[in-house]
Amino acid sequence: MDEKAVNIAVIVSGIDEEYQNTILKGIQKYGNEKGINIFHFISYGGILKSQTYDAGEFNVFELVNYQRFDGVILLTNTIESSVITRRIIESVKEAGIPAVSVDNNLKDFYYIGIDNYSAMEGMVEHIVCHHGSRKINYVSGPRDNPESALRLKAYREVLKRNGIEVEEERIFHGLFRGEDGRAAVNTFLSSHLEFPEAIICANDAMALSAVIALEKAGKNVPGDVLVTGFDSIYAAQNYSPAISSVTRPLKQSGYLACKIIYDVLNGRHYERVNVLPTEYVFAESCSCSNKVIDDISKFKKSNYRTIEAYNIYTPMINRMSCELEECLTIEESVAVIKDFVQEINCESFFLCLCDDWSYEKQVGQGSYTVCGYTDKVIPVISYIQGMFVDSDAFDVKDMLPDMDTYNKDGSNYYFMPLHFRDHCFGYCVCCNSKFPMESALFHTWVMNISNTLENIRKIMSLDKMVKKLDQLFITDPLVQIYNRNGLNKLAKPMYEDCIKRRADVMIMFIDMDDLKKINDKYGHEEGDFALHSIAKAMKSVCDPDKNQIPARFGGDEFIIVACDMTKEQAEKMERDINAYLDGMNSTGAKPYNVTVSTGFYIAPAESEESFNKLISIADQIMYSNKKIKKLSGQKQN
């Protein structure tokens, strides 16, 4: 392998949970030791129980260009979608790079994990045989999660082996998140079944929230009900009561995963399957121990750091939210976000938007990007090594603008999706900041950005709709030139300008000949065609840049208002209108001719009241010309 830096992608969901967070710390530890760049692609799917929101979160995994990486570490057991997981696996296989899967034994990839079945089997046996419990409820993880399935299988088989009926109502299926423990307890409390003697949870996060929910409901742990967890995370070890659990070397798993990829790239051989040891911690929550915390000072420091992080970041996020709510344009939002980028103490930050993020280029519901990203993305913020710089749109396959020019060895990048429900806006990237790993509020910080993008998009859409409605208000729907409302709206400021400049105003009245005859003989559709043809003739001779306004005055009457026009120019305009219609009539496409009678009047703009008088004069001139035209036609006949 050459001397260039090693780049490893990490696929993970929900890094605010201690399980994921601890594994990532192990990955980063080895990365820092070897100068490896770690690119974390992070989703928070499953937290809102919304399929459309999850689609927006999981979409970040479509961003990963595996061809740009030397290896990948997969925590697919954290992703609550078998479809997304299969897609990730297929993409990694196609890339042909070394891949390590943590706690999910995927064929063809290196695997680091534990014997989930045996570990849970021993825990359930302890509750049944040591404590003599018979009414045992279970809080499971996702149904299609491999680890979850093995642990649930162990629960079922231990109960059957000991002659205990497996009652499906005693099993709650969650998503491995803390809130699932609370939901499970509420479900068990409302069940018609007798309340359990023990509740076994498939991980500690659910066990902790279950204990808290039980205490709120007046149930004592372990006096009224035993509770166990799995993973032996730090919070579970140091809660009161301490949670009985299964220790697993999470940080070691991450460290080893990164080491395997690095060593394989350097030619070292590894067995595909690497099973790490587990141990049981039978603690206070199952009444097995009253052991005092080993290092109370460490526990106090950890708790204080957590509280301090919330005290620092919560006011910052609240300020960010308030300031972004006041933004009315994307430029204003970007300016605010830049201020808060500097507050999270990152070395680099990128806010990359799809070129159709506001979907103004497309019309119709569902026209925005849902799966994947546009071919080009726009870095509206590029903060590199402490400086904001301008960056051009770049190919999404590169993921970052000019990454190789500023990337330094041993960096940690955090990619987060920006979206509203399933509408993909783009993504943001934070580099070498403690914020993503030390605070659960990082996700909230990113959501603030997504929410402001949606607010700006709505403002832009509303503004576009208002303009469209305004255009409909001033446009004749049949002939697609200005109606009388449009004439009044545009002509008034133009006329006022002429008054100030002491300029001339030209009013030309145009009246269609024999509209009634065409309607009666050929139908109203043909009459409408004739009116539309006159409007097209008027538009062909009017230049909006020269303050020339064509409008339908009503029925078969039309009008043109223009500034600074001479008599010769007005006469030419009349000739050009008639020439346009003559050309159309000469094709013989219609069994009738479309003709008009015209008349114009030019006078200095003197007052607002005189404008209507000028229109009346032009109208009279037109009717005089029309009479002359009719008399001339009768004489010819």
C-alpha positions in Angstrom: 0.0 0.0 0.0 1.3 3.5 -0.8 2.0 6.3 1.7 -1.3 8.1 1.1 -3.7 8.4 4.1 -6.1 5.6 4.7 -9.8 6.6 4.4 -12.4 4.4 6.1 -16.1 4.9 6.0 -18.4 4.0 8.9 -22.1 3.3 8.4 -24.1 3.8 11.6 -27.4 5.0 12.9 -28.0 6.9 16.2 -24.7 7.8 17.7 -26.3 9.4 20.7 -26.8 5.9 22.2 -23.9 4.6 24.3 -23.6 1.4 22.4 -22.8 3.1 19.1 -20.9 5.9 20.7 -18.6 3.5 22.5 -17.8 1.5 19.4 -17.1 4.7 17.5 -14.6 5.8 20.2 -12.8 2.5 19.6 -12.7 3.1 15.9 -11.4 6.6 16.4 -8.8 5.6 18.9 -7.1 3.3 16.4 -7.6 5.9 13.6 -5.8 8.5 15.6 -3.0 6.1 16.4 -2.4 5.3 12.7 -3.4 8.7 11.1 -6.5 7.1 9.5 -9.3 9.4 8.3 -12.7 8.2 9.5 -15.8 9.3 7.6 -19.0 8.6 9.6 -22.2 8.5 7.7 -24.9 8.9 10.3 -28.7 8.6 10.3 -31.2 8.8 13.1 -33.9 6.7 11.6 -36.6 5.1 13.8 -36.8 7.8 16.4 -40.0 9.5 15.2 -41.9 6.3 14.1 -42.4 8.0 10.7 -41.6 6.2 7.5 -41.2 9.4 5.5 -38.9 10.9 8.1 -36.9 7.6 8.2 -36.6 7.7 4.4 -35.0 11.2 4.7 -32.6 10.0 7.4 -31.5 6.7 5.7 -31.0 8.6 2.4 -27.5 9.7 3.7 -26.3 6.1 3.0 -27.0 6.7 -0.7 -24.3 9.4 -0.5 -21.5 7.1 0.2 -19.2 6.6 -2.7 -17.4 3.4 -1.6 -14.9 3.7 -4.5 -13.3 6.7 -2.6 -12.6 4.6 0.5 -10.0 2.0 1.4 -12.4 0.1 3.7 -15.7 0.3 5.5 -17.0 -0.5 9.0 -20.6 -1.5 9.2 -22.9 -1.1 12.1 -25.9 -2.2 10.2 -27.5 -3.7 13.3 -28.3 -0.1 14.3 -30.2 0.6 11.1 -34.0 -0.1 11.4 -34.5 -1.1 7.8 -33.7 -4.4 6.2 -34.1 -2.9 2.7 -31.5 -0.2 3.4 -29.2 -2.7 4.9 -29.4 -4.9 1.8 -28.7 -1.9 -0.4 -25.6 -1.0 1.7 -24.3 -4.6 1.6 -24.7 -4.8 -2.2 -22.9 -1.4 -2.7 -20.0 -2.5 -0.5 -19.6 -5.8 -2.3 -19.6 -4.0 -5.6 -16.8 -1.7 -4.5 -14.7 -4.7 -3.5 -13.0 -3.0 -0.5 -12.3 -4.6 2.9 -15.4 -4.5 5.1 -15.9 -5.3 8.8 -19.3 -5.8 10.2 -19.7 -5.3 13.9 -22.3 -7.4 15.7 -24.0 -8.5 12.5 -22.5 -11.6 10.8 -22.7 -10.8 7.1 -21.5 -13.2 4.6 -18.3 -12.2 2.7 -17.4 -9.5 5.3 -15.1 -9.7 8.3 -17.2 -10.1 11.5 -16.6 -8.9 15.0 -19.2 -9.9 17.6 -20.3 -12.0 20.5 -22.3 -15.2 21.0 -25.6 -13.4 21.5 -27.6 -16.6 21.9 -25.4 -18.1 24.7 -25.1 -14.7 26.4 -28.8 -14.2 26.7 -29.4 -17.9 27.4 -27.3 -17.5 30.6 -29.1 -14.4 31.7 -32.5 -16.0 31.3 -31.4 -19.1 33.0 -30.2 -17.0 35.9 -33.6 -15.3 36.3 -35.4 -18.7 36.0 -33.1 -21.0 38.0 -31.4 -18.7 40.5 -34.4 -16.4 41.3 -37.2 -18.9 40.5 -39.2 -16.4 38.4 -42.0 -17.9 36.2 -43.8 -14.9 34.9 -41.1 -13.3 32.8 -41.7 -10.6 30.3 -39.2 -9.7 27.5 -38.4 -6.4 25.8 -36.9 -7.2 22.4 -35.1 -5.2 19.8 -36.2 -5.0 16.1 -37.7 -8.2 14.6 -35.3 -8.3 11.7 -32.2 -7.5 13.6 -29.9 -10.5 13.8 -28.7 -9.9 17.4 -32.2 -9.2 18.5 -33.5 -12.4 16.9 -30.8 -14.5 18.6 -31.5 -13.0 22.0 -35.2 -13.5 21.7 -34.7 -17.1 20.5 -32.7 -17.7 23.7 -35.5 -16.3 25.9 -38.1 -18.5 24.2 -36.0 -21.7 24.4 -35.0 -21.3 28.0 -38.6 -20.8 29.1 -39.7 -23.9 27.1 -36.8 -25.9 28.5 -37.9 -25.0 32.0 -41.6 -25.8 31.4 -42.7 -22.1 31.3 -45.3 -21.2 28.7 -44.2 -18.5 26.2 -47.0 -16.0 26.1 -46.6 -13.7 23.2 -48.3 -10.8 25.0 -45.4 -10.8 27.4 -43.0 -9.9 24.6 -42.6 -6.3 23.5 -40.8 -5.5 20.2 -38.9 -2.2 20.3 -36.0 -0.6 18.4 -33.2 -0.9 20.9 -33.8 2.8 22.0 -34.5 4.0 25.5 -38.0 5.1 24.8 -38.9 1.5 24.0 -38.3 0.5 27.6 -40.9 3.1 28.8 -43.4 2.0 26.1 -42.9 -1.7 27.1 -43.6 -1.0 30.8 -46.8 1.0 29.9 -47.9 -1.9 27.7 -47.3 -4.5 30.5 -49.1 -2.3 33.1 -52.2 -2.2 30.8 -52.1 -5.9 30.0 -54.8 -8.3 31.3 -52.0 -10.7 32.2 -50.7 -10.9 35.8 -47.8 -8.4 36.2 -44.4 -10.0 35.7 -41.9 -11.1 38.3 -39.1 -10.2 36.0 -38.5 -8.1 32.8 -35.6 -9.1 30.7 -34.5 -6.4 28.2 -32.4 -7.0 25.1 -30.2 -4.0 25.8 -29.3 -1.6 28.7 -30.8 1.5 27.1 -34.3 -0.1 27.2 -33.6 -1.6 30.7 -32.7 1.8 32.2 -35.8 3.5 30.9 -37.9 0.5 31.9 -36.7 0.8 35.5 -37.4 4.5 35.6 -40.9 3.9 34.2 -41.5 1.2 36.8 -40.5 3.5 39.6 -42.8 6.2 38.3 -45.6 3.6 38.3 -44.9 2.8 42.0 -43.1 -0.5 41.3 -39.9 -1.1 43.2 -36.9 -2.7 41.4 -35.9 -5.3 42.5 -38.5 -5.6 45.3 -41.5 -5.9 43.1 -40.0 -6.9 39.8 -36.5 -7.9 38.6 -35.0 -6.2 35.6 -32.0 -7.1 33.4 -30.3 -5.6 30.4 -27.6 -6.4 28.0 -24.3 -4.6 26.9 -23.3 -3.3 30.4 -23.0 0.3 29.3 -21.5 2.8 31.7 -24.9 4.4 32.6 -26.3 1.0 33.4 -23.4 0.1 35.7 -23.7 3.3 37.6 -27.4 3.7 37.9 -29.2 3.0 41.1 -30.1 0.2 41.1 -27.2 -1.0 39.0 -28.5 -3.0 36.1 -27.8 -6.7 35.8 -26.3 -7.1 32.4 -23.9 -8.8 30.0 -20.6 -7.1 29.4 -19.3 -6.9 25.9 -16.1 -5.2 24.8 -17.7 -2.4 22.7 -14.7 -0.1 22.5 -12.5 -3.1 21.7 -14.9 -4.1 18.9 -14.5 -0.7 17.2 -10.7 -0.7 17.7 -10.4 -4.1 16.3 -12.6 -3.3 13.3 -10.4 -0.4 12.3 -7.2 -2.5 12.9 -8.4 -5.3 10.7 -9.0 -3.0 7.8 -5.6 -1.4 8.2 -3.8 -4.7 8.6 -5.6 -6.3 5.6 -4.6 -3.3 3.5 -1.0 -4.0 4.6 -1.2 -7.7 3.7 -2.0 -9.3 7.0 -4.4 -12.2 7.2 -7.4 -12.4 9.5 -10.0 -15.0 10.2 -13.4 -13.8 8.9 -15.2 -14.4 12.2 -13.9 -12.8 15.4 -15.9 -13.7 18.5 -15.1 -11.6 21.5 -15.8 -12.7 25.1 -18.7 -11.7 27.3 -19.2 -11.8 31.1 -22.3 -11.5 33.3 -22.8 -8.7 35.8 -25.5 -9.8 38.2 -26.2 -6.5 40.1 -28.8 -4.7 42.1 -31.7 -4.7 39.6 -32.0 -8.5 40.0 -31.2 -8.3 43.8 -27.9 -10.1 43.4 -25.5 -7.4 44.5 -25.3 -4.2 46.5 -21.8 -3.5 45.3 -20.7 0.1 45.6 -19.6 1.8 42.4 -15.8 1.1 42.0 -14.8 4.7 41.1 -17.4 7.2 42.4 -15.2 10.1 41.4 -15.1 8.9 37.8 -18.8 8.5 37.8 -19.3 12.1 39.2 -17.0 13.5 36.6 -18.8 11.7 33.8 -22.2 12.9 35.0 -20.9 16.5 35.4 -19.5 16.4 31.8 -22.9 15.3 30.5 -24.7 18.1 32.4 -22.1 20.6 31.3 -22.5 19.6 27.7 -26.2 20.1 27.9 -25.7 23.5 29.7 -23.4 24.6 26.9 -25.3 23.3 23.9 -28.9 23.7 24.9 -28.8 27.6 25.1 -26.8 27.7 21.8 -29.4 25.5 20.0 -32.2 27.6 21.4 -30.6 30.8 20.1 -29.9 29.1 16.8 -33.5 28.1 16.4 -34.8 31.6 17.3 -32.5 33.3 14.9 -33.2 30.9 12.0 -37.0 31.4 12.5 -36.5 35.1 11.6 -34.8 34.3 8.3 -36.8 34.9 5.2 -34.2 34.0 2.5 -31.6 31.3 2.1 -28.9 34.0 2.2 -30.1 35.1 5.7 -30.2 31.5 6.9 -26.7 30.8 5.6 -25.3 33.9 7.4 -26.9 32.7 10.7 -25.6 29.1 10.3 -22.1 30.4 9.7 -22.2 32.1 13.1 -23.2 28.8 14.9 -20.7 26.7 12.9 -18.0 28.7 14.7 -19.6 27.9 18.1 -19.3 24.1 17.7 -15.4 24.4 17.5 -15.0 22.3 14.3 -12.0 22.5 12.0 -14.1 22.3 8.9 -17.8 22.3 8.0 -19.7 22.0 4.8 -23.4 22.6 4.0 -24.1 21.0 0.6 -27.5 21.4 -1.1 -28.9 19.5 -4.0 -29.4 21.8 -7.0 -33.1 21.1 -6.8 -33.4 21.4 -3.0 -36.3 24.0 -3.3 -37.6 22.1 -6.4 -38.4 25.4 -8.1 -37.0 23.9 -11.3 -39.7 21.2 -11.3 -43.4 21.5 -11.0 -45.8 19.1 -9.2 -45.9 17.1 -6.0 -43.3 14.4 -5.7 -40.9 16.2 -8.1 -38.2 16.6 -5.5 -35.3 14.3 -4.8 -36.2 11.4 -2.4 -33.7 8.7 -3.0 -30.1 9.7 -3.5 -28.8 13.2 -4.4 -28.6 15.3 -7.5 -25.5 14.8 -9.7 -24.2 18.2 -8.7 -24.4 19.6 -5.1 -23.8 23.2 -4.1 -21.6 24.0 -1.1 -23.4 27.0 0.3 -21.1 26.9 3.2 -17.4 25.8 3.0 -15.6 26.4 6.3 -12.1 25.0 5.9 -9.5 25.1 8.6 -11.1 28.0 10.4 -11.9 30.1 7.3 -15.1 30.5 5.2 -14.2 30.1 1.5 -16.1 30.1 -1.7 -16.5 26.7 -3.4 -18.0 25.8 -6.7 -20.7 23.2 -7.2 -19.1 19.7 -7.4 -19.9 16.2 -8.4 -21.8 14.4 -5.6 -19.6 11.4 -6.1 -16.8 13.4 -4.6 -18.9 13.9 -1.4 -16.8 17.0 -0.4 -15.3 19.8 -2.5 -11.6 19.4 -3.1 -11.3 16.9 -0.2 -7.8 15.8 -1.0 -6.3 19.3 -0.9 -7.1 20.1 2.7 -7.7 16.6 4.3 -5.2 15.9 7.1 -4.3 12.5 8.5 -6.4 11.3 11.5 -9.5 13.4 10.8 -13.0 12.5 11.8 -15.8 13.6 9.5 -19.5 13.3 10.4 -22.0 13.3 7.5 -25.6 14.1 8.4 -28.6 14.2 6.1 -30.6 17.4 5.6 -34.3 16.8 4.8 -37.9 17.4 5.6 -39.7 14.1 5.8 -38.6 12.3 2.7 -37.7 15.5 0.8 -33.9 15.5 0.4 -32.3 18.9 0.7 -28.7 17.8 0.9 -26.3 17.1 3.7 -23.9 18.7 6.1 -20.4 17.6 7.2 -18.7 18.4 10.4 -14.9 17.7 10.8 -12.9 17.3 14.0 -15.4 18.6 16.5 -16.2 17.0 19.8 -19.9 18.1 19.5 -21.2 15.0 17.5 -19.8 12.5 19.9 -20.2 14.2 23.3 -23.7 15.5 23.0 -27.1 14.0 22.0 -28.0 17.6 20.9 -25.9 17.3 17.7 -28.8 15.8 16.0 -31.1 18.6 17.2 -28.5 21.1 15.9 -28.6 19.6 12.4 -32.5 19.4 12.5 -32.5 23.2 13.1 -30.7 23.5 9.7 -33.2 21.2 8.0 -36.2 23.0 9.5 -34.9 26.4 8.3 -34.4 25.0 4.8 -38.0 23.8 4.8 -39.2 27.2 6.1 -37.3 29.0 3.4 -38.6 26.6 0.8 -42.1 27.3 1.9 -41.5 31.0 1.8 -40.1 30.7 -1.7 -43.0 28.5 -2.8 -45.5 31.0 -1.4 -43.8 33.9 -3.0 -43.8 32.0 -6.3 -47.5 31.2 -5.8 -48.3 34.8 -5.0 -46.6 36.0 -8.1 -48.5 33.4 -10.1 -51.8 34.5 -8.6 -50.9 38.1 -9.3 -50.1 37.2 -12.9 -53.4 35.4 -13.2 -55.2 38.5 -11.8 -53.7 40.8 -14.4 -53.7 38.4 -17.3 -56.6 37.6 -19.6 -57.0 33.8 -19.4 -58.2 33.4 -23.0 -55.8 35.5 -25.0 -52.8 35.6 -22.6 -52.1 39.3 -22.6 -52.9 41.8 -19.9 -56.6 42.3 -18.9 -58.0 45.6 -17.7 -56.6 44.9 -14.2 -53.1 44.5 -15.7 -53.5 47.6 -17.8 -54.4 49.7 -14.8 -51.5 48.2 -12.7 -48.8 48.7 -15.3 -50.1 51.8 -17.1 -50.5 53.9 -14.0 -46.9 54.0 -12.9 -45.8 54.4 -16.6 -48.2 57.3 -17.1 -47.0 59.0 -13.8 -43.4 58.7 -15.1 -44.5 60.4 -18.3 -46.0 63.2 -16.4 -42.8 63.8 -14.5 -40.8 63.7 -17.8 -43.4 65.7 -19.7 -43.3 62.8 -22.2 -46.0 61.8 -24.8 -48.3 58.9 -24.3 -49.7 56.9 -27.2 -53.1 55.1 -26.9 -54.1 52.7 -29.6 -57.6 51.2 -29.6 -58.1 48.0 -31.6 -61.5 46.4 -32.3 -62.0 43.1 -34.0 -64.2 43.1 -37.1 -67.2 40.7 -37.3 -66.7 38.6 -34.2 -70.4 37.9 -33.9 -70.5 36.6 -37.4 -67.6 34.2 -36.8 -69.2 33.0 -33.5 -72.7 32.5 -35.1 -71.4 30.7 -38.2 -68.4 28.8 -37.0 -68.8 28.5 -33.3 -67.4 30.2 -30.2 -64.2 28.2 -30.3 -63.3 29.8 -33.7 -64.2 33.2 -32.2 -61.8 32.5 -29.4 -59.2 31.6 -31.9 -59.7 34.9 -33.7 -59.4 36.9 -30.5 -56.2 35.0 -29.5 -54.7 35.7 -33.0 -55.2 39.4 -32.5 -53.5 39.2 -29.1 -50.5 37.4 -30.7 -50.4 40.1 -33.4 -50.3 42.8 -30.7 -47.6 41.0 -28.7 -45.5 40.7 -31.8 -45.3 44.5 -32.2 -45.0 45.5 -28.6 -41.6 45.8 -26.8 -42.1 45.6 -23.0 -38.6 47.1 -22.5 -39.8 50.2 -24.3 -42.9 50.6 -22.1 -45.4 49.2 -24.6 -48.3 47.5 -23.0 -50.8 45.3 -24.9 -54.1 44.5 -23.2 -57.6 43.2 -23.8 -59.9 46.0 -22.8 -63.0 43.8 -22.9 -65.0 41.6 -25.3 -63.5 42.2 -28.8 -61.8 45.4 -27.8 -58.0 45.7 -27.3 -55.7 48.5 -26.4 -52.0 49.4 -26.6 -50.4 52.0 -24.3 -46.9 53.2 -25.1 -44.5 56.0 -24.1 -42.3 58.3 -26.2 -43.8 57.1 -29.5 -44.1 59.3 -32.6 -46.9 59.3 -35.1 -44.8 57.5 -37.6 -44.0 54.8 -35.1 -47.7 54.4 -34.2 -48.6 54.1 -37.8 -46.0 51.5 -38.4 -47.4 49.6 -35.4 -50.8 49.6 -37.0 -49.4 48.4 -40.3 -47.4 45.6 -38.6 -50.5 44.4 -36.7 -52.5 44.2 -40.0 -49.6 42.6 -41.8 -49.4 39.9 -39.1 -53.1 39.1 -39.5 -52.9 39.3 -43.3 -50.1 36.7 -43.2 -52.2 34.4 -41.1 -55.2 34.9 -43.3 -53.2 34.2 -46.4 -52.5 30.6 -45.4 -56.2 29.8 -45.9 -56.2 27.7 -42.7 -59.5 29.2 -41.7 -62.7 29.8 -43.7 -62.8 33.4 -42.5 -60.4 36.3 -42.2 -59.4 37.9 -39.0 -59.3 41.7 -39.3 -59.3 44.7 -37.0 -60.1 48.4 -37.0 -57.6 50.6 -35.2 -57.2 54.1 -34.0 -54.5 55.9 -32.0 -54.0 59.2 -30.2 -50.8 60.8 -29.0 -50.7 63.6 -26.4 -48.6 64.8 -23.5 -49.2 63.2 -20.2 -50.7 66.0 -18.0 -52.6 64.5 -15.1 -53.9 61.1 -13.9 -57.5 62.2 -14.8 -56.4 62.9 -18.4 -55.4 59.3 -19.0 -59.0 58.1 -19.2 -59.8 61.0 -21.5 -57.0 59.9 -23.8 -58.4 56.4 -23.9 -61.9 57.8 -24.8 -60.4 59.9 -27.6 -58.5 56.9 -29.0 -61.7 54.9 -28.8 -63.6 57.5 -30.8 -60.9 57.7 -33.4 -61.0 53.9 -33.8 -64.7 53.9 -34.3 -64.5 56.7 -36.8 -61.9 54.7 -38.7 -64.2 51.6 -38.4 -67.1 53.5 -40.0 -64.9 54.8 -42.8 -63.7 51.2 -43.4 -67.3 49.9 -43.5 -68.4 52.6 -46.0 -65.3 52.0 -48.1 -66.1 48.3 -48.2 -69.8 48.9 -49.1 -68.7 51.2 -52.0 -66.4 48.5 -53.3 -69.2 46.0 -53.2 
